[in-house]
Amino acid sequence: MKDFKNFTAFEVPEDGLEDYLESFIESREQDLKDIRASLKEDNFQNVKKILHKWEGYAEPYGFGGLRTFASRFRAAIGLGKVEICFKICDDTKEYIEYKESQLLPGNKAD
């Protein structure tokens, strides 16, 4: 797994959102599956719709890095580099797994 410690040093959920983290993470994992399926179908509008959601509400949950990944996706799509989008999916999955290990009780990584 990549080292996201510096990437996510100050990302913490806002007070009151901690109880929703597990559901939030599950939804982002589903988003990644939807992004992959949409990329395979050249449905870039759906990918952009998902990215827009990330840009709008990920930060309060302690997942501000999703904004960075959304920007990377948009750049790759704009350049017509779909193969890079699949790599970004892998990187985003690793980021979500890292954040899960840091934010959910019982999942702390060493």
N, C-alpha and C positions, 0 to 999 in steps of 0.2 A: 504494500500500500504506500502511496506517496506520502510525503511529509507535509501535512496541511497546517502544522502548528503556527507558523508565521502567517500563513494565508488567513487563518481564522482566529487570530489572537484575541480579538475583542468581540467576537460574535457570541452573544448570550441572548436567550429569549427574554422578552419583556415580561415583567411581573404579571402573573395570571395566565400566561400561555403555556406554562410547563406541563400542565395536565393534557394538553392537546398535541404534544410533540410526537407521540407514537403515531397518531393518526396522520399528522402532517407528513411524517417520514414515509409512511405507507403510500400516501397520495403522491409524493414526489417520485417514489419508485415506480408507481403506475404511470406517471407522466413520462418517465424515461422509456418505458415500454411503448407508450403511445407515440413518442417522438421517433423511436426506431421504426415502428410500423409506418408512420407517416412519411419518413424519409424513403423507405422502400417503395412507397407509392407516389413519390414526388409531390406529396401534399404539404408544401411548404407553408401554406396558410395555417394549417392546423399546428405545425411546429411553432410558428410565430405567435399563435394564440396562447399556447402553453408558456412560451417564453415571457409573454406579456404578463401572465399571472405571476410568474416567478419574480419579475421586476417589481410587481405591485405589493406583494405581501410576504416574501420570504424573509426579509430582514428582521421584522419583529419576532420571528420564531428562532432567531439565532442562526439563520442560514443566508446571510448577506452575500456569501460567495456565489450563490446561484445567480446573482446579477452579473457577476464576472463571466460565468459560464454562458448565460444568455447572450451576452455581448459577443463571446467567441462563436457561438452558434450563428448569430446574425451575420457576423463577418464572413464565416465560411459559406453560408447560404448565398450571401451577396456575391461572392466570388465563384459560385457554382461548384464548390468543393464538398460534395456530399460525403465523400469518403472521410474527410476530416471531421465531419459531423458525427460519424460513428465513433471515431476516436474520442471526441469530446463527450459523447455519451458514456464511454468507459471511464473517463476522468471524473465526470460528474457523479457517477455511481460510487466511485472510490471516495469522493468528497462526502457524499451523503452517509456512507458507511462510517467514515471517520467521525463526522458530526454526531451520528447516533451513538458511537462508542463514548463520546465525550459528554453528551447531554442526557442520556437516559440512564436512570439508576440501574446498577447491576451490569452495565455494558462498558464500564470504564476500561480504556486501553492503557497499558503500561507505557 
